[in-house]
């Protein structure tokens, strides 16, 4: 027992390494995790005191536990059995695929990343590029929402800036859990977005097994009271209009809802509009091409980035006009289901229609979209003619209940802002005292005019038809 044993140095190092890892995993790491867990719980408790809607416990459960709960869910197990019976695939292989789907979907929420880092970045980016304004905001209706209800913000999708803008403006009320498409599943965005509480979805997937896992996660989050934010259109608007809704995520929420038993779900309509959408030309090109493939040439991206940096360094940068967000009248799913005693698509379709109607109603009217709409009516107009038509349209829209945001509450100044921003981008041309549309950029002006087309009467608002499964 007391004899010396000779060992090679590499073997001694290996033994010590294993001993260190074993000690740490059994004695050190649990106590360290417990220490940080306690500090996190105290921080979240303090944070919840200032939030209108506190962070629900569901968001704070360990990601591993949520993945396991989702993987072993009875409805998912049933879907696995049906999938195996149909395809002949071994159940263990299908179960491993389900766990992969669950790990892909479930976020790794960090309250610190969201509130200490994410909100500050969102606020800085929003103010760096836009003059941000809060449009319609019915505080009485929003405050009256039952604290026990699950809140779902439903929004039109104009730009990828939508995520940033709403995250900041809703920061005092709650944390928002977004459904994010495949574009964000790249390094390093993936880890950052997961830490912000967003969950990834494969928008084009028709795999029944994947759809069941996603549906059950959405239903669990809804039952757990997680405040969510979804885009019913299912993607960015290519032509600028508030589009037709797809039923995917909404159907998951309604399928898991049992009136009188389930926690109430309150949908809050949110409408956004911009004087400039950063991706406008890319979206218009995709619309003209009849596809949703966005061709982004990196040389143009870098050129614009360097131009932007140069403008900032020389003091020649002007922000991209106004960005405005309006909140509509909340819609209770319990009340809506009582008025529409049906299930499945028979409930989801009218719900989607009503949600989109409320979003359209509160779309903010800004200078550039309105000036664009006027110039598309008649291309060659003088400043006085544009101003007269501008004021007439504003008066008509205000009478119809539209939400107008004009800088300084001065319509003459608003016309000046709209014309200046369009001239800077060379979308319109000034010849003497007459303004005309630059012909190649007519579709881009249409993109902006379409955002308020249902309010101006330039074109009739389209009936919501052709509802699709997202």
C-alpha positions in Angstrom: 0.0 0.0 0.0 2.9 2.3 0.6 4.9 1.4 -2.4 5.6 4.0 -5.1 4.0 3.7 -8.5 5.5 5.1 -11.6 3.2 6.7 -14.2 3.8 8.5 -17.4 3.3 12.3 -17.1 0.5 12.3 -19.8 -1.4 9.6 -17.8 -1.1 11.6 -14.5 -2.4 14.7 -16.3 -5.3 12.8 -17.7 -6.2 11.3 -14.3 -6.1 14.7 -12.6 -8.2 16.2 -15.4 -10.9 13.6 -15.0 -10.8 14.0 -11.2 -11.2 17.8 -11.5 -14.2 17.4 -13.9 -15.8 14.9 -11.6 -15.4 17.0 -8.5 -16.7 20.1 -10.3 -19.7 18.4 -11.8 -20.7 16.7 -8.5 -19.8 19.4 -5.9 -18.8 22.7 -7.4 -21.2 23.3 -10.4 -24.4 22.5 -8.5 -23.6 25.1 -5.8 -22.5 27.6 -8.4 -25.7 27.1 -10.4 -27.7 27.4 -7.3 -25.9 30.7 -6.3 -26.6 32.3 -9.7 -30.1 30.8 -9.9 -31.0 32.5 -6.6 -29.6 35.9 -7.8 -31.5 35.5 -11.1 -34.8 34.8 -9.2 -34.3 37.9 -7.1 -33.5 40.0 -10.1 -36.6 38.8 -12.0 -38.8 39.4 -8.9 -37.6 43.1 -8.8 -38.1 43.4 -12.6 -41.6 42.0 -12.4 -42.5 44.8 -10.0 -42.2 47.4 -12.7 -43.6 45.4 -15.6 -47.3 45.8 -16.4 -47.4 42.0 -17.2 -44.8 40.1 -15.2 -42.6 37.4 -16.7 -44.5 34.1 -16.4 -42.8 31.1 -14.7 -43.0 29.2 -18.0 -40.3 31.4 -19.5 -38.0 30.8 -16.5 -38.1 27.0 -16.6 -34.8 25.4 -17.7 -34.7 24.9 -21.5 -33.7 21.3 -21.0 -36.9 20.7 -19.0 -39.1 22.3 -21.5 -37.5 20.3 -24.4 -38.2 17.1 -22.4 -41.8 18.1 -21.5 -42.4 18.8 -25.2 -40.8 15.6 -26.4 -42.8 13.4 -24.1 -46.1 15.3 -24.5 -49.0 12.8 -25.0 -50.2 14.5 -28.2 -46.7 14.4 -29.6 -46.4 10.7 -28.7 -49.6 10.1 -30.6 -48.3 11.9 -33.6 -45.1 9.8 -33.5 -47.1 6.6 -33.5 -49.2 7.8 -36.5 -46.0 8.9 -38.3 -44.4 5.5 -37.8 -47.5 3.6 -38.8 -47.6 5.6 -42.0 -43.9 5.6 -42.9 -42.7 2.4 -41.3 -40.0 4.3 -39.5 -38.8 3.0 -36.1 -40.3 4.9 -33.2 -36.9 5.6 -31.6 -35.8 7.3 -34.9 -38.9 9.4 -35.0 -38.5 10.3 -31.3 -35.0 11.4 -31.9 -36.3 13.6 -34.7 -38.9 15.1 -32.4 -36.3 15.9 -29.8 -34.3 17.7 -32.5 -37.3 19.7 -33.5 -38.0 20.6 -29.8 -34.4 21.8 -29.3 -34.7 23.8 -32.5 -37.9 25.5 -31.4 -37.6 26.1 -27.6 -35.8 29.3 -26.8 -33.1 29.9 -24.1 -34.6 33.0 -22.5 -32.3 35.3 -20.6 -34.0 38.2 -18.7 -30.6 39.9 -18.5 -30.0 39.7 -22.3 -33.5 40.9 -23.0 -33.9 43.8 -20.6 -30.4 44.9 -19.9 -29.0 44.4 -23.4 -31.7 43.9 -26.0 -34.0 46.8 -25.0 -31.1 49.3 -25.0 -29.9 48.1 -28.4 -33.4 48.2 -29.8 -33.9 51.8 -28.5 -30.6 53.0 -29.9 -31.2 51.4 -33.4 -34.7 52.8 -33.6 -33.7 56.3 -32.7 -30.6 56.2 -34.8 -32.6 55.7 -38.0 -36.0 57.1 -37.4 -38.0 59.7 -35.5 -40.1 57.2 -33.6 -43.7 58.2 -32.6 -46.4 56.3 -30.7 -49.7 56.7 -32.7 -53.0 55.4 -31.5 -52.8 54.1 -27.9 -56.0 53.3 -26.1 -54.5 53.0 -22.6 -57.9 52.5 -21.0 -58.6 49.3 -23.0 -55.0 48.0 -22.6 -55.1 48.5 -18.9 -58.4 46.8 -18.6 -57.0 43.5 -20.0 -57.3 40.7 -17.5 -53.9 40.2 -15.8 -54.5 36.4 -15.9 -55.0 36.4 -19.6 -52.3 35.6 -22.2 -51.6 38.6 -24.4 -50.7 38.1 -28.0 -49.6 41.2 -30.0 -50.7 40.7 -33.7 -48.9 43.0 -36.1 -48.6 43.9 -39.8 -45.2 43.1 -41.2 -43.6 46.1 -43.0 -39.9 45.6 -42.2 -37.4 43.6 -40.2 -37.2 46.8 -38.1 -40.7 45.8 -36.8 -39.1 43.4 -34.3 -36.8 46.2 -33.0 -39.4 48.9 -32.8 -42.1 46.9 -31.0 -39.6 45.3 -28.6 -38.6 48.8 -27.4 -42.0 50.3 -27.3 -43.5 47.3 -25.3 -40.5 47.2 -22.9 -42.4 48.8 -20.0 -45.3 46.3 -20.4 -43.7 42.9 -20.8 -41.3 40.6 -22.5 -42.4 39.6 -26.0 -41.8 36.1 -27.4 -41.5 36.3 -31.2 -41.9 33.6 -33.8 -38.9 34.0 -36.0 -38.3 32.5 -39.5 -35.4 30.6 -41.0 -33.5 33.8 -41.8 -32.3 34.1 -38.2 -31.0 30.6 -37.8 -27.4 31.6 -38.6 -24.5 32.2 -36.3 -24.2 34.4 -34.3 -27.9 35.6 -34.6 -29.2 32.2 -33.5 -27.8 32.3 -29.9 -28.7 36.0 -29.5 -32.3 35.6 -30.7 -32.8 32.5 -28.5 -31.6 34.4 -25.5 -34.2 37.1 -26.3 -36.9 34.5 -25.9 -37.8 34.1 -29.6 -38.6 30.7 -31.0 -37.7 29.5 -34.5 -40.3 28.2 -37.0 -39.9 26.6 -40.4 -42.6 28.6 -42.3 -42.6 26.4 -45.4 -42.5 23.0 -43.7 -45.4 20.7 -44.3 -44.0 17.9 -42.1 -46.9 16.8 -39.9 -44.6 15.7 -37.1 -42.8 19.0 -37.0 -46.1 20.9 -37.2 -47.4 19.0 -34.2 -44.3 19.7 -32.1 -44.5 23.4 -33.0 -48.3 23.5 -32.3 -47.8 21.9 -28.8 -45.0 24.4 -28.0 -47.3 27.4 -28.9 -50.1 25.9 -26.9 -47.9 25.3 -23.9 -46.6 28.8 -24.0 -50.1 30.2 -24.4 -51.4 28.1 -21.5 -48.4 29.3 -19.5 -49.3 33.0 -20.0 -46.3 33.9 -22.2 -46.8 37.3 -23.9 -46.3 36.6 -27.6 -45.9 38.7 -30.8 -46.9 37.2 -34.2 -47.2 38.4 -37.7 -50.5 37.0 -39.2 -49.4 37.8 -42.7 -46.6 35.1 -42.3 -43.9 37.3 -43.9 -42.9 40.8 -45.1 -45.4 42.6 -47.3 -44.0 42.6 -50.8 -46.3 45.3 -52.2 -46.7 47.4 -49.1 -50.4 46.5 -48.4 -51.6 45.1 -45.2 -51.9 41.6 -46.6 -54.2 38.5 -46.0 -53.6 36.5 -42.9 -52.3 32.9 -42.8 -53.8 30.7 -40.2 -50.9 28.6 -38.9 -50.0 30.1 -35.5 -53.5 31.5 -34.9 -54.9 28.0 -35.5 -52.5 26.5 -33.0 -53.8 28.9 -30.4 -57.5 28.4 -31.2 -57.1 24.5 -31.4 -55.8 24.4 -27.9 -58.5 26.7 -26.5 -61.4 25.5 -24.5 -63.9 28.3 -23.6 -64.5 28.4 -19.9 -61.5 26.1 -19.1 -58.5 27.6 -20.9 -56.8 30.8 -19.9 -58.3 33.6 -21.9 -56.2 34.9 -24.8 -56.3 38.6 -25.6 -55.1 39.7 -29.1 -53.8 43.3 -29.3 -53.7 44.7 -32.8 -50.5 46.6 -33.7 -50.0 48.6 -36.9 -46.7 50.0 -38.0 -45.7 52.3 -40.8 -42.5 54.0 -42.0 -41.5 56.9 -44.1 -38.8 54.6 -45.4 -38.5 50.8 -45.3 -34.9 49.8 -45.5 -35.7 46.7 -47.6 -38.2 48.4 -49.9 -36.4 47.8 -53.2 -35.6 44.2 -52.4 -39.3 43.6 -51.5 -40.6 45.4 -54.6 -38.2 43.3 -56.8 -39.5 40.1 -55.2 -43.1 41.2 -55.8 -42.5 42.0 -59.5 -40.7 38.7 -59.9 -43.7 36.9 -58.3 -41.6 35.1 -55.7 -40.4 35.4 -52.1 -36.7 35.0 -52.9 -34.9 38.1 -51.8 -31.7 38.7 -53.8 -29.3 40.6 -51.7 -26.0 41.6 -53.3 -23.3 42.1 -50.6 -21.4 44.6 -52.6 -24.4 46.9 -52.5 -24.9 46.3 -48.8 -21.3 47.2 -48.1 -21.5 50.3 -50.3 -24.5 51.6 -48.5 -23.0 50.8 -45.1 -19.8 52.8 -46.0 -21.9 55.6 -47.5 -24.0 55.7 -44.3 -20.9 55.8 -42.1 -19.4 58.6 -44.2 -22.6 60.6 -43.9 -22.6 60.2 -40.1 -18.9 61.1 -39.7 -19.4 64.3 -41.9 -22.7 65.3 -40.2 -24.6 64.9 -43.5 -26.9 62.1 -42.3 -30.6 62.7 -42.0 -32.8 60.1 -40.4 -35.1 58.2 -42.6 -38.2 60.2 -41.6 -40.8 58.9 -39.2 -41.7 55.5 -37.9 -45.0 55.2 -36.1 -46.7 52.4 -34.1 -50.4 52.3 -33.2 -52.2 49.9 -30.9 -55.8 48.9 -31.7 -58.7 47.7 -29.6 -57.9 44.4 -27.8 -59.9 41.3 -28.8 -60.7 38.6 -26.2 -60.8 35.0 -27.6 -63.3 34.0 -24.9 -65.7 36.7 -26.0 -65.1 36.0 -29.7 -65.6 32.3 -29.3 -68.9 32.9 -27.5 -70.1 34.9 -30.5 -68.8 32.3 -33.0 -69.6 28.9 -31.4 -67.5 26.8 -33.7 -64.1 25.0 -33.9 -61.2 24.7 -36.2 -61.0 26.9 -39.3 -64.6 27.9 -38.8 -63.4 29.8 -35.7 -59.9 30.7 -36.9 -60.8 32.3 -40.2 -63.3 34.9 -38.8 -60.8 35.6 -36.0 -58.0 36.2 -38.5 -60.4 38.5 -40.5 -61.3 40.5 -37.4 -57.7 40.8 -36.3 -56.6 42.1 -39.7 -59.5 44.5 -39.8 -58.5 46.0 -36.5 -54.9 46.3 -37.7 -55.9 48.1 -40.9 -58.0 50.5 -38.9 -55.0 51.9 -36.9 -52.3 52.0 -39.6 -50.5 55.3 -39.0 -50.7 57.8 -41.8 -47.2 59.4 -42.4 -45.9 62.1 -44.8 -44.1 59.9 -47.4 -46.9 57.4 -48.0 -49.5 60.2 -48.4 -47.3 62.3 -50.7 -46.6 59.1 -52.7 -50.3 58.3 -53.0 -51.0 61.9 -54.3 -48.2 61.7 -56.9 -49.4 58.4 -58.2 -52.9 59.9 -58.8 -51.4 62.5 -61.1 -47.7 62.5 -61.7 -47.1 66.2 -62.6 -48.2 68.4 -59.7 -47.0 71.7 -58.2 -46.2 72.1 -54.5 -49.5 74.1 -54.1 -51.5 71.3 -55.7 -49.8 68.6 -53.7 -50.5 70.6 -50.5 -54.2 71.2 -51.3 -54.7 67.5 -52.1 -52.7 66.5 -49.0 -55.0 68.5 -46.7 -58.1 67.3 -48.3 -57.1 63.6 -47.9 -56.1 64.2 -44.2 -59.5 65.8 -43.6 -61.3 62.9 -45.2 -59.3 60.3 -43.3 -59.7 62.0 -39.9 -63.4 62.1 -40.5 -63.3 58.3 -41.2 -61.4 57.7 -37.9 -57.9 57.1 -39.3 -54.9 57.8 -37.2 -52.9 60.6 -38.7 -49.3 61.4 -37.5 -48.0 64.6 -39.0 -44.8 66.3 -37.8 -45.3 69.3 -35.6 -49.1 69.0 -36.3 -48.4 71.2 -39.3 -49.6 69.9 -42.7 -47.6 72.4 -44.7 -44.4 71.2 -43.0 -45.5 67.5 -43.4 -45.8 68.0 -47.2 -42.3 69.5 -47.1 -41.0 66.5 -45.2 -42.6 64.0 -47.6 -41.2 65.8 -50.7 -37.7 66.3 -49.3 -37.4 62.6 -48.3 -38.6 61.4 -51.8 -36.3 63.9 -53.5 -33.3 62.8 -51.5 -33.8 59.2 -52.7 -34.5 60.5 -56.3 -37.9 58.7 -56.4 -39.4 61.9 -57.6 -37.9 64.7 -59.8 -38.4 68.5 -59.3 -38.5 70.4 -62.6 -39.1 74.1 -62.1 -42.2 74.2 -59.8 -43.5 70.8 -60.9 -42.9 67.4 -59.2 -43.0 64.2 -61.3 -42.5 60.5 -60.5 -39.2 59.0 -61.6 -40.6 56.3 -64.0 -38.3 53.4 -62.9 -39.2 54.0 -59.3 -43.0 54.1 -59.7 -43.3 50.6 -58.1 -41.4 51.9 -55.1 -43.8 54.8 -54.6 -46.6 52.3 -55.0 -45.1 50.3 -52.1 -45.5 53.3 -49.8 -48.9 54.4 -51.1 -50.3 50.9 -50.7 -49.7 51.0 -46.9 -52.5 53.5 -46.6 -54.5 52.6 -49.7 -57.4 51.3 -47.7 -57.6 54.7 -45.9 -57.1 57.1 -48.9 -59.5 55.4 -51.3 -56.7 55.3 -54.0 -57.7 51.6 -54.4 -60.5 49.8 -52.7 -59.4 47.7 -49.7 -59.3 44.1 -50.7 -61.6 41.6 -49.1 -59.7 39.1 -46.9 -59.8 36.0 -49.1 -57.6 33.1 -50.0 -56.7 32.4 -46.4 -53.8 30.0 -46.3 -52.2 27.7 -43.9 -48.9 29.2 -42.8 
